[in-house]
Amino acid sequence: MTEAASAAGSRPTVALVHGAFADSSGWNDVVGQLQAAGIAVQAISNPLRGIAADTAYVASAIRQIPGPVLAVGHSYGGAIITNAAPQAGNVVGLVYVAAFAPDEGEALSDIEAGSTDSVLNTALLQLQYPAGQGTETAVELAIDPAKFHQAFAADLPENTAAVMAATQRPVAAAAFAEPNGTPGWKNLPSWAVVATGDKAAGSDVVRAMAKRAGAAITEVEGSHVIMISQPRAVTDVIRQAIDRLTH
């Protein structure tokens, strides 16, 4: 048992952090299964405006959860929990779900450039959002709805993917160019779910980052949104992490 978990005298609360082009509803089935098992869980909204801004927000939200926290991140949310864990102070473990686990100084765009499995860059649309005073704008990215199913959620029904495409949340392009900070995985136990059919983040780079982080890896057949298509497999890994942290 970690010192933080021991001091709290209870098992950690699970904090779920979603990634780009998504929102917290992607965790709904995982939340339901954790609650059914009597495990405290909270899904945190990720602003999707950039590494530093999103890290500050998520770290603040985690810090306000009483007791120890097991931080779980999907996709871009993995980068955010990586950065937020050292800042929050009460994170005792990390779970990466088809997620980025960057090292200090790395940019996600550079990591993605090394993937032969990812097709995401060919599916993105550039949009604009207000970024300052007056008429100043910046670029944000969305997935072309016509390519969403194949690139992001290939193992879900087409009509389900169409709804997800219509309700997706764009991410600031700066989030992929901004350097990452001190990684929490260097000092915390980590687990990773690698989706073998991940064409968004890319199974190859997700697997490589998980290995580098020393994470306990579980490979599951499915798409990038493995927590939606295979929620039981993801929940099982989270429960394994909790068991390891509390025994």
C-alpha positions in Angstrom: 0.0 0.0 0.0 1.3 3.5 -0.8 1.8 6.0 2.0 -1.0 8.2 0.7 -3.5 5.4 0.5 -2.4 4.1 3.9 -2.8 7.5 5.5 -6.3 7.9 4.1 -7.2 4.5 5.4 -9.4 3.7 2.5 -9.2 2.7 -1.1 -8.7 5.5 -3.7 -11.4 7.4 -5.5 -11.2 6.8 -9.2 -10.9 10.1 -11.2 -11.7 9.6 -14.9 -10.3 12.1 -17.4 -11.6 12.0 -21.0 -9.6 12.9 -24.1 -10.0 15.0 -27.2 -13.0 14.9 -29.4 -15.0 13.6 -26.5 -16.6 14.4 -23.1 -17.1 12.6 -19.8 -20.1 10.6 -21.1 -17.7 8.2 -22.8 -17.0 6.9 -19.3 -20.7 6.2 -18.5 -20.6 2.4 -18.6 -17.3 2.3 -16.6 -18.8 4.7 -14.0 -21.8 2.4 -13.7 -19.8 -0.7 -13.2 -17.5 0.9 -10.6 -20.5 2.3 -8.7 -22.1 -1.1 -8.8 -18.9 -2.5 -7.1 -19.1 0.2 -4.4 -16.1 2.1 -5.7 -16.1 5.9 -5.5 -15.7 7.5 -8.9 -15.8 11.0 -10.4 -15.5 11.9 -14.1 -13.7 15.2 -14.6 -14.4 17.5 -17.5 -11.3 18.2 -19.5 -11.3 21.7 -21.0 -9.3 20.6 -24.1 -7.5 24.0 -24.4 -3.9 23.0 -24.0 -1.5 20.9 -21.8 -0.7 23.6 -19.2 -4.3 24.9 -18.9 -5.9 21.5 -18.9 -3.3 20.2 -16.4 -4.0 23.1 -14.0 -7.8 22.5 -14.2 -7.6 18.7 -13.7 -5.0 18.9 -11.0 -7.2 21.3 -9.1 -10.3 19.0 -9.5 -8.3 16.0 -8.3 -6.8 17.9 -5.4 -10.4 18.7 -4.2 -11.3 15.0 -4.0 -10.8 13.8 -0.4 -8.2 11.1 0.2 -6.1 9.2 -2.3 -7.0 9.2 -6.0 -6.4 6.7 -8.8 -6.2 8.9 -12.0 -7.5 7.3 -15.2 -7.0 9.0 -18.5 -8.2 8.2 -22.0 -6.2 9.3 -25.1 -5.2 13.0 -24.6 -6.5 12.6 -21.1 -3.5 10.4 -20.4 -1.2 13.2 -21.1 -3.2 15.4 -18.7 -3.1 12.9 -15.8 0.6 12.4 -16.4 1.2 16.2 -15.9 -1.5 16.7 -13.2 -0.5 13.9 -10.8 2.6 15.6 -9.5 0.7 18.9 -9.1 -2.3 17.4 -7.4 -0.4 15.6 -4.6 -3.0 13.0 -3.8 -2.7 10.7 -6.8 -1.4 7.2 -5.9 -1.6 5.5 -9.2 -2.2 6.0 -12.9 -4.3 4.1 -15.5 -3.8 4.8 -19.2 -6.7 3.8 -21.5 -5.6 3.9 -25.1 -3.7 6.9 -23.8 -0.7 9.1 -24.1 2.0 8.8 -21.4 4.5 11.5 -22.5 7.9 12.2 -21.0 9.1 15.7 -20.0 9.6 18.0 -23.0 7.8 15.8 -25.5 4.9 17.1 -27.7 2.1 14.8 -28.6 2.4 15.8 -32.3 5.9 14.4 -32.3 4.8 11.2 -30.7 2.0 10.8 -33.2 4.4 11.3 -36.1 6.1 8.1 -35.1 2.9 6.0 -35.4 2.2 3.7 -38.3 -1.1 2.6 -36.9 -2.7 6.1 -36.5 -4.8 7.6 -39.3 -6.0 10.5 -37.2 -4.0 13.2 -39.0 -5.8 12.3 -42.3 -9.2 12.7 -40.6 -8.9 16.1 -38.9 -10.6 19.4 -39.7 -9.2 22.8 -38.7 -11.6 25.2 -37.1 -11.2 28.6 -35.3 -12.0 29.7 -31.8 -11.7 33.1 -30.0 -8.3 33.1 -28.3 -7.8 36.6 -27.0 -8.8 40.2 -27.2 -10.9 41.4 -30.1 -10.9 39.3 -33.2 -7.8 37.1 -32.3 -8.4 33.4 -33.1 -6.5 30.2 -32.8 -6.9 26.8 -34.4 -8.8 23.9 -32.9 -9.2 20.4 -34.4 -12.2 18.2 -34.9 -12.6 14.9 -36.6 -14.4 14.9 -40.0 -17.8 13.3 -39.3 -17.4 11.3 -42.5 -14.2 9.7 -41.1 -15.1 9.5 -37.4 -16.3 5.9 -37.4 -13.2 4.5 -39.2 -10.6 6.6 -37.4 -12.0 6.8 -33.9 -14.7 4.2 -33.1 -14.5 1.4 -35.7 -15.9 -1.3 -33.4 -19.0 0.6 -32.5 -22.2 0.6 -34.6 -22.2 3.3 -37.4 -25.2 5.1 -35.9 -23.5 5.3 -32.5 -20.4 6.7 -34.0 -22.5 9.2 -36.0 -23.9 10.5 -32.7 -20.5 10.7 -31.2 -19.2 12.6 -34.2 -22.1 15.1 -34.0 -21.5 15.7 -30.3 -17.6 15.7 -30.3 -15.7 18.5 -28.6 -12.9 20.0 -30.6 -9.4 20.3 -29.0 -7.0 23.3 -29.3 -4.3 22.5 -31.8 -1.8 23.9 -29.3 -2.5 20.9 -27.1 -0.5 18.7 -29.5 2.3 21.2 -29.9 2.8 22.2 -26.3 5.7 20.4 -24.4 4.7 18.2 -21.5 6.0 18.6 -18.0 7.3 16.2 -15.3 5.6 12.8 -15.8 3.8 11.3 -12.8 4.6 7.8 -14.1 8.2 8.2 -13.1 7.2 8.0 -9.4 3.8 6.2 -9.4 2.6 2.7 -10.3 0.9 2.6 -13.6 -1.4 0.4 -15.6 -2.3 0.6 -19.3 -5.1 -0.7 -21.5 -3.8 -1.0 -25.1 -6.5 -1.2 -27.7 -5.1 -3.4 -30.5 -7.2 -1.7 -33.2 -6.5 1.9 -32.1 -6.3 4.0 -35.2 -6.5 7.3 -33.5 -3.7 7.5 -31.0 -2.1 4.5 -32.6 -1.7 1.1 -30.9 2.0 1.1 -31.6 2.9 4.4 -29.8 0.4 3.7 -27.0 2.1 0.4 -26.3 5.6 1.9 -26.5 4.7 4.7 -24.1 3.1 2.2 -21.6 6.3 0.0 -21.7 8.5 3.0 -21.2 6.4 4.0 -18.2 6.8 0.6 -16.7 3.0 0.1 -16.7 1.3 -3.2 -16.3 -0.1 -3.7 -19.8 -3.4 -5.3 -20.7 -4.1 -5.6 -24.5 -7.8 -5.7 -25.5 -9.1 -6.1 -29.0 -11.0 -3.0 -30.0 -10.9 0.6 -31.2 -9.6 3.8 -29.6 -12.8 4.2 -27.6 -12.2 0.9 -25.8 -13.9 2.1 -22.6 -17.1 2.3 -24.6 -16.9 -0.8 -26.7 -15.2 -2.9 -23.9 -16.2 -1.2 -20.6 -15.8 -4.4 -18.6 -12.2 -4.9 -19.7 -11.3 -1.4 -18.7 -13.2 -1.6 -15.4 -11.4 -4.8 -14.6 -8.0 -3.1 -15.0 -9.1 -0.2 -12.8 -10.2 -2.7 -10.2 -6.8 -4.5 -10.4 -5.1 -1.2 -9.8 -7.2 -0.5 -6.8 -6.5 -4.0 -5.4 -2.8 -3.5 -5.9 -2.8 -0.1 -4.2 -4.8 -1.2 -1.2 -3.2 -4.6 -0.4 
